[in-house]
């Protein structure tokens, strides 16, 4: 799971994954999705201008490793600008939901959640520095054993309507998959 820098978030909302989860109990399927994420990823995010042209490209190395056992992961995002960010992700068996907590350098906290049967994570509604409200939603697409893409959407009306964020993200595994 990734939180886009352009939206002032930490960035990594990856709860993507491997095919073949059907027919398994929820805890096993959730663990396979978490296991998929462990490793080092090269991330490229293209930010688009109003005409859809690439205006800026950001690169980072995302290191996903177990924090507590194998069920709680920590991601360290190391961008070229040196502003390191962290996320923690886990699957809550009792609630049957994935959670990701993103921590920004300004002390901002983003909490996202999503169901086991979808590759979508949605944030809680948050205030913006200008006094408005914002929610973000990340959907993982084109999921392969060693790469995936993340699509970010934004809502400013409590999730009633969503618009595509002007960015594209692709993550490619640097370390071999398990």
Secondary structure, DSSP 4 states (H G I P E B T S, - for coil): ----GGGTS---------S--TTS-HHHHHHHHHHHH-EEEEEEEEEE-TTS-EEEEEEEEEEEEEEETTTEEEEEEEETT---EEEEEEEETTTTEEEEEEE-TTS-EEEEEEETTSSEEEEPPEE-TTS-EEEEEEEEEEEETTEEEEEEEEESSTTSS-EE-SEEEEEEESSPP-
